Amino acid sequence: MMVQGLGARSGQAHAQVYALSKTGIERSVLSFTPRGGADPGRRGRYSSLLVYQGGVTFNFQENRQGPVQVSDLSIEPVTKTNIYDSAQSKNITLDDIFISVKTTKHYQYTRLPIILKTWFQLAKEQTWFFTDTDNRQHQNQTNGHMVNTKCSASHQRKHLCCKMSVEYDHFLESSKKWFCHFDDDNYVNVPRLVKILQKYNHQEDWYLGRTSVYEPVKIFKKPTNKLMFSFWFATGGAGFCISRSLALKMLPVASGGRFISICEGIRLPDDVSIGFVIEHLMKKNLTLVPEFHSHLEQMKLIIPETFRDQISFSYAKTKDEWNVVNVPGFDTSYDPTRFLSLHCFLFPHFKFCPR
């Protein structure tokens, strides 16, 4: 098996791989294009793929360190589909949503307190945190909503998939109609999330989110370069939502820890593996919801007048500067992520907000 990283000239990542067949070994290529193109100085993304009868295996690692490369927020919809508008969907409330936040002990005193002070206060009963440690203080602050997944605190693929598997299983055990995953560097505009989900029927198969690549992940067959299959995935860094109908269809291949096996089998990160399961195995398309935002975008390009229309925000710190929303409020030394200021912009009635 050969592994090749990002192609600096083409702006694509290619993995040369070998597929087993009855006649011998054939070579295939996994290809995808990151938003903003390739950065020849980055060596954090590598791929490999082993295709065989009845399944696929490929190795993929993502390193989110480095400068933000994405400046364009506008992207074409992944799919164009009709939204099911019914009384059932309009009656969706916050109580119908299972909000999961993936976090770790490494950020329990940095990222997590910001969430607990801001948007968590709007969804205390609906939000669960999936971590890798026990913290009595946070357990008390969240009224028992801290879940120690027993997964490693490592950012490696296997351990991220471990947490996602626990998130998914907890959702299945609930009676909720929507499973919405976010990261601990997301700010969630809770009222807007509810409003958006009211446009979709949870009894139908919906996979809602935003991509972080310009093209779908593509699997080619060598030497003919014939496209075998491709799929989109919603980046976990922006958040995504899955209807209960679709989540139940995923149960045979993803529940009870099976999702970890899927990740290990195809060797893709948790969010990409979710896309693989839904788009390739379930044959259900990702529906683009551009109101989700990740740290891979330039946050400053989101216009303040549209903040209330957005579902999620994020932030990232590069070597020289912060990638944050441009919002008035607290001093940057006190609020470098701008999430406190953003929260007060959206919900100025909170006590800690300046009067």
N, C-alpha and C positions, 0 to 999 in steps of 0.2 A: 504494500500500500504506500502511495506517495502522497505527501501533503504539501500544497503550495499556498502561500499566503496571498495577500492583496496584490493584485496586478497594478502597479503604479501607472502604467501607460493607459490601460483601458478603463481604469476606475472601477474594476470589478474584482470580486474575490472568486478565485477558481480553486477547486480541489480536484486533482487528478486521482482517480480511484479505479479499483478493479472489481468488476462484477462477475460473479461465478455463474456459469451456465452449464448446460449439459455438454456443450462442445468445448468447454475450457474457460479461460479467464478473459473477460472483456473489460475495457476501460470505460469509465463514465466520468462525467464532470458535474459537480455541484456549483452553481453560479448564482450570485446575487450582487446587487449594486447598492452600497450604503448611500443614504442621503448625503449630498455634499461631495460625493465621489471618494476616491481612495486617498489616503494620506501615506505617502511612501515612508514617512518617518515613524509610522505606527506599526508595531509588530504583534499587536494583541489579538488579531482575528485570523484564525486558521481553520481550514475545513478539510475533511476527508470523507469519503463515502464508499461503503461497501454494499453493493446491490446484489441481492440474491433472490432466488425464487421464493415468493411468499413474504418478502419483507425487505427492509432497508436498514442499513447501519451507516451512520456517518458521524464524524468527529468534528465538533465545532466549539470554539472557545471565543468568548467576547470579553474584551477589556474596555471598560467604560472610562478609563482615565484618558486624559489628553484634552486638547482644545475642542470646544463645541464647533462643529463643522457645518451645521445646518442653519441657513438664514432665511429660507423660503418656507412660509407656513402654509401656502396654498398648494394642495395636491389634488389630483384627480380622484374621484371616488373609485374604490376598488370594485364595487358592484353597484349597479343601479337596480333597486328593487322597490316594490310597493310596500308602504307601511300599512300594517293592519290597524285600522282605526275603529275601535269598538268600545263599548261601555266598560268592558273588562279592563282594557288597557288604560283607559282614562281614570279608572278607579284605583290604579296602583298608588300606594302610599309608601312612605319611608319604611314602615313596618314590613313591607313586602320585599325589602332589599337586604341581602347579606353582604356587607362591606368588609372585605378582608384586607389587611395591611401587612405586607411582608417586612419584617425588620430583623434586627440582630442585636446581640449584646454590645457590639462595637458602637452602636448609635443610640443606646438606651439613655444616654445623658446629653445627647446633642440633637438628633433629629426628633426623637419621640416626644420630648417635652413640648416642642413647638406644636406638634399635632394635638397633644392633649390640651393645650391652652387655647387652641383655635377651633378648627372645624370639627373635631371630635365632640365638642360640647353641643353640637347640633345633631349628633347621631350617636349618642352614648349607648343606647340599647341595640343598635344595629351594626356597630363596628367592632370587629375582633382583630387582635394583633397576634401575628404568628411569628414567634421568636425562637431563640435557642438557649434561653436562660430563664432562671426564676428571679423575679424582682418583686418583693412584697409590697414596696411602695407603689409601683405601677399597677400591681394587681388590685390594690385598694382604690387607686385613682380611677381605674376602669371598671370597678365593680365586678372583678373576676373575668374580664375579657382578654386577659393575656394568656395565650396558649403556648406552652413550651412544647415545641414540635419534637424535641429530642434530636433534631437534625443538627449537623455541624454548623458552626458559625462561619465556615469558609464560604467564599464567593464562587467556589467551583460549581460547575454544572450540576453534578450529582446532588449536591446539598441544596442548591436552589430548587431543583426539581422535587426534592424531599419535602420542602416547605410547601410548594405549590400543591403537592399531593395531599398534604394534611388540610390545606385550605379547602380544596375541592371536596374532600370527604366530610368536613364539617358542614359545608353547605348542603350536601346531600342529606345529612342528618337533620337539618333544619326544615322548616315548612315554608321557607322563603321562595319567592317566585323569580328572583334575579340574583345571580352571583356576580359581584363586581370586585375585581382585584385592583389594588393600588400598591405602590411602593412607599417607603417611609420618607421619600423626598417629594411626595406629592401633596399639594393642597387640594382638597376636594370641595367644590362648591355644591354642598348637599342639596339645597332646593333645586338647583339646575339639573342635577343628576336625576332627581325624581321626575322633574318635568320632561326630560328627554325620554326616560323609560316609559312614560305614559303614552308615547307615540307608537310603542311596539307591544305586541301580544306575547306574553310570556308562555302561552300555550303553543306557540310556533317556535321554530328554530332560528334563534338570533345570536349572532356573534358580532358584537359591536366594539369598535376600537379604532385605533389609528396606526398606520404603518410608520416605520422608521427607515424604510428602504424605498428606492424609486421603482424597483421591479420585484416581482415575486421570486422566491427561492425556486430555482429551476434545476431539474435533474436531466442531464443529457446522457445519451449513450454514445460511447466512442467505439470505433473510429468514425461512425457515420454522422455524429453530432445530432442525432435525432433526439428531439425533446421527449423524455419519458413522462414526466409530469412536473407540475409546478404548483406552488401554493403561497398564499399571503399569510402573514401573521400580524397580530396587533401587538405592538411593543408594550411590554409590561411597565416600562418607565412612564407611560402616559396613562395607564389604567385600561381595563377592558371589562365588558359585561357579557355574560352568557345567560340566556333564558333557561328556565328550569326544564323546559321541553328538550332542549338540546343537551343540557347537562345530563339528563337521564339517559339519553341515547349514547352518551360517552361512557356510561357506567361499565359496560362489559370490558372495555379496554383501559379505563383510567382509574377505576375505584379501587379501594383497598390496597393501595400501594402499587397498583399496576402502572400508574402514570410514571413512577420512577423507572420501571422496567422499560417503558416506551422511551423515555429520555436516554437511558443507557443504551438501548438498542439502536437508536438513530443518532445518538451523541450530539444532541442539540440542546441549547439552553431551555429553561422552563417555558418562556413565552413563545419561542419558536416551536417548541414541541406541542404546545396547545394548538398553534396554527396547523401543524402537521396532522394532529388528530382530527380537528374539525374540518379543515379544508380537504385534506387528502383521504383520510379514512372515512369520515362522516359525509363527505361530499357536500358540505354546507359552506357557503361563501361568507367571507368577512364583509361586513357592511361598515363603510367608513363613517365615522362620526368625528368630524374635525374639531369638535369642542374639547376633545382630550388633548393634553399637551405633555410632552416629556422634556427632559433636560437636553435632548439632542436637537432641540429647536432653539432659536434665539428668542428668549422670553421677552426681551425689550420690544420686539416687533408686535406683540399683542397690544392693541389699542386699549387704553384704560376705559374708554366708553363702552367697550364690549366685554369687560371683565365679568359682568353679571350673566353674560350669555355662555360663558365657558364652563366646562365641567371640572377640569383639573388643570393645575399648574405645577411647575417643578422648578428646580434650581440646580446649579452646579458651580463648583469653584475650580477654575483653571489656575495655572501658575501665576498669571498676571491679573486676573479679574474674575468677578462673579458674573455668571449668566443668570440674571434675575429679572423679574417683571419690573417695569418702570412705574412705580406707584409712590405717591407722596405719603409721608407719615413719619415714623420713628427714624432717628439717626441710624445710619448704616452700621456704625460700630455696635449699636445695641441690637439691630435687626438686619444682619447681613443677608439673610435669605429673603427678606422682604415679606415673609408670610404673615408676620404680625401686622404689618402695615396693610397688606392685602386684605386680611380679615377685617380690620377696622374700616377699610374702604367699603367692603361689602356689608358689614354688620356693625355699624358705628355705635350701637346701643350697648356693646359689651363694656364692662366696667373698666377694663385696662386700657380702653381706647381714649386717646386725648380728646378733650372737650373743647 
